[in-house]
Amino acid sequence: MPKLTFLGHACFLLEEEGKETLVFDPFLRENPQATRKPEDLKVSYILVSHAHFDHMGDAYEIAKANQATIISISEISSDAQEKGLSAHPLNIGGKFNFPFGWVKLTLAFHGSGIAGGHACGFVVNYHGKNIYFAGDTGLFSDMKLIGELTPLDIALLPIGDNYTMGIDDAVHAASFLGAKLVVPYHYNTWPLVEADPQEFRKKVEDKTGSRCLVIAPGESHSF
């Protein structure tokens, strides 16, 4: 049974016993919410949505220690390869099969943090389960297409406002995506991104057909 663990801010672990472990946006060492250190992680793949410090974080350190493969936009992947790391480049709309399933890059409306790049999100098929990680993004109507093209088991959405969607826009995103379960992230790390996840949970469940689960840093959910 796959397990999703929230490590704080925008970092999630996706794992299943005896199978590959994935980590999304591993910002840990300088993350005030983090419940683990980079050296604690044993992963096979590292998905990086963009190169801002609070998302790229400790990706290269973790990749080197684990001989893990970074999956990201071409510019980040090329930079990682130039530093001797394993990386698989993708670009918006592109999809590739991996041993655990597949990864498809989606739009994310945000800065890239790297010259020539573009912020992205990911739709991940992990041993038959479909997970959407939005990355840092504002609301955009093509989220409807993401949900139409791939029935989603879980949608991971930022809610902290200022740098990303706030609560109300993220509720609209949840309605577009139609995932069975919605999980918020990117909130309460710093004062600029303060948000009430319980308000988000109530609004999602009142206004959409999705269930919403608030996962505290360090907690897990099996699905």
C-alpha positions, 0 to 999 in steps of 0.5 A: 500500500503506497504511503505519503509522508509530509516532511514540511513546506512542500516536501513529500515522500512517496513510498511503498515497502520493497519498492522505489521511494520518491521525494518531492522538493526536498527542502529540509536542512533550512526548513523550519517545519522539517522533521528529517534531515537530508542524510535521513532519506533513502530515496531512488528518485527526486522530483524538483518542481523549480530551482527556488531554494525552498524547493530545490533545497537539498536535492543535489546532496540527497541525489549524491548520497543515494545515487538517486535520479533527479527528475525535473525540467531540462535546465535543472536536469542539465545542471545536475548532470554537469555536477556528475549527478544522475538526472532525467530531463523532461519538459512541459507536457512530456511524459516518461516511463520509469520502473515505478510507473510514469511521470508527466510534467505539467504547467505551473505559473511561477518563477523558475529560479534557473535561467531559461527554465520554467516552473512545473508540476508533476502527475505521477503514476506510482504503482497504479496510483495517480498523484498530482503535485502542483508545485508552486503555482497560481490557479489556472483553468487548464487544471481541468484538463489535468483531472480529465486526462488522468483520474487522480487519487491525490492532489497536493496543492499549495495554499499559503498565498503571497507566492502561490495560490491562497485558500480560495483559489486552491479550492477552485483548483480542487474543483477543477482537478476532481481528485479523490483526496486533496492535501494542502502544503506550502503554508505556515513555514513563515509569516508570509505564507500563513494559512489555516489548513482546516479552513481549506479542508472545510471549504474543499469538502463543502464546495467540491466532491473531494475529501481533504486531509491535513497532514502535519509535518512528519505524519503519513497517509496510506492509500 
